[in-house]
């Protein structure tokens, strides 16, 4: 997958999905302003950056799937 999706934030950790598993990442390693649905990419140096383009793409994909459900 190459990225992590923030499922929720609790007890100083972002609980993230990486496709197959859930991963807890300390908020101290993450950029500020994260929220449920934020998309993170881990860089080669071990830092994380928020991927706004992928976040928007996934959001648009979810909206399109929802629209398709109600168009039938």
N, C-alpha and C positions, 0 to 999 in steps of 0.2 A: 504494500500500500504506500509506504513512504511518508505517511503522515499520521498524526494522532488527532482524534476528535474529542474535545472535552465533553464528557457526559455530565459531570457535576463537580462542584468545588466543595470540599468539606475537610475540616480539621487541618487546614494548612496544606492540603494537597489538591491537585487537579486529578480527578479520576478520569482517565482517558481510555478510549477504545482504539486499538491499532489494527482493527480488522477482525482478528480472531480472539484476542484476549483483552483484558482490562489491565491497565498499568496506572500506578499511582506515581505522580511526579510532584515533588515539592514545589510549592509556589515560589520559593526563593530562587529557583532555577528558571522561572518563566517570566515572560514580559508582563507588565501590568496591563490591566484592562481586559483580562480574559473573562469569558462568560460561557455558559452552556452553549455548545455548538461551535465554539472557536476551533479553528484548525491550526495545529502546530506542526512544524517541520524541524527535525533535529539536524543541526549542521554538523559538518565534519569535525569541528572543534568541540563538539559536545553541547553547545548552546542550542536553545530553541528560539525560533522566530514564528510569529503569527503569519499564516498564509491567507491573506484576505481574498485573493483571487480564487483559491480552492474553496474557501468558505462560501463565497458567492455562488460558485458553480454548483456546489452541493445543495445550497438553498434553492436555487432555480430548478435543479433536478427534482427536488422534493415537491416543489409547487407544481411542476409539470405532471408528476405522477398523480398528485391529488386531483388536479384538474381532469386528467384522463379518467379517473375513477368516477367522477360525477358527470362526465360527458356521455357515458354509455346509457 
